[in-house]
Amino acid sequence: MQNSGVLFDVTKCVGCGSCTVACKLWNDLEYEGGNAHGYDAKLGAQTWTTIQYHDATTVTDKEDVLRFAKHQCMHCLDPSCVAVCFAKAIVVESTGAVVYDPKKCVGCRYCMIACPYDIPKYEWDKVFPSIMKCQLCADKLAGNEKPACTSVCPTGAMTFGDRDELLAQAKETIANDSRYVNEVYGETQGGGTRWLYISDVPFEQLGFPTNVPTKSIPSTLHDYSKWKPGIFAGGAVLFGALGLYTKRRLRLEEEKMKEKGGNENV
């Protein structure tokens, strides 16, 4: 599997919205009523990426600033949506992209519940609805091209490449510039994501959930489920022993009743 990823530098984004336009054009998405960039920007069935405006405060000089954050599917390394999709409609491709196949979807919407980033959206207004989300331009990745959004950024706020190399680059930037928050968002959240972020303002001020566990949901469930065979085996032994004990008690009581009845007849 390719170890692709994208590094987003919040300090370089000017909120132009070029990435949101490129996303709609490449994926042939309709323009919904809401904005894809702005203070009220939000993801939707036809809006797979947004640039949200945020009034924030820098971590160093405590200056009030306007910052812009790009939101889309984080493309987790160990996706919860994939783990809960029993129809196999959501899978991780060899490119690393988490993609959705509407032909296999049964409409259970478990993926919407499982996602810690609230990414998958449902086409509520369609007769035959689908789950909609960023596909990381999997078709472009398959042709060794960059995702559409990263290729049009005029300020270089987004860098596409090998995730490990991008992570090392992000940490070096943070180490050499005290303006940045000492964290690479996406490094460990949910077991790690292919989208990585660095910022000079706290991530909670940019609309990113900060309560996402560092261990992925699938691996956490596996840690518990691996004990199930032992638990069931132990339960079987316990209930079997209780059954034998109960039978023995009943037999003894029955013998006592018979013995008591015989004594009374005498």
C-alpha positions, 0 to 999 in steps of 0.5 A: 500500500502506498503511504500517501498523505497531505500536510496542511499548514494553517499559517499559509492558508489565505481562505481563497477557496480554490481547493473547494472549487477544484474538488467540486469540478473534479468530482462533478459535485453540485453547488448546494445552498451553503458556502464551501468556504466561510464562517458558516461552511460545513460539509455536505453530500455535495460538499466534500471539502470546506475552508472554515474561517475561525477567529483564533488566538496564537499560542505565542504572543496571544494575538487575535487572528483570523485563521482558515482550516480545511476540512474533509475526510481524514482518511484514517490509517485504520478507519472506523467506517471500514470496520463497521461496514459489513457490506464492504462498501467502504474500503482502503485502496492500495493508494491509501485512500478510503473510498466508497462504492455506492453499488455495495451500500445497503444504507445502514449509515453505520459509517456515519455513527462510527466516524469520530470526525463526523465526515460521511454525509447522506443524500437525504433528498435522493430517491436512491441515496448514497453516502458521500465523502472525500475520496482523496481523488483515488482515481488521480492517485491511481494515475500518480497524480496529486489530489485536485485540492492540493494541486491548485493551492496558490500559497503552498498550504498543502503538500502531497507526498509520503506520509512519513516524510511529511510527518518528519517535515512537519516536526522539523518545521515545529522545532525550528519555529516557535510560533507553531503548536507543538503537535502534528494533528493527525499523527496519532488521532484515531490511530493516525490519519493521512491528512496532517496539520500544523498550526500556530493556534490551538486545534480546538479553535479551528473546529478539530475534535481534540477528544479523539483517542490515539488508538483507533476504534477497530484496534480498541474493539479487537483488544476486547474481542480477543478475550471473547473465546476465553470468556465464553469458555470460562462461562461454559465451565462455570455454568456447567459446574453450577448445573452439576452442583444444582443436580447434586443438591436436588438429588440429595434433597430427593433422597432426604424426602424419600428417607423421611417418607419411609420413616413416617410410614414406619 
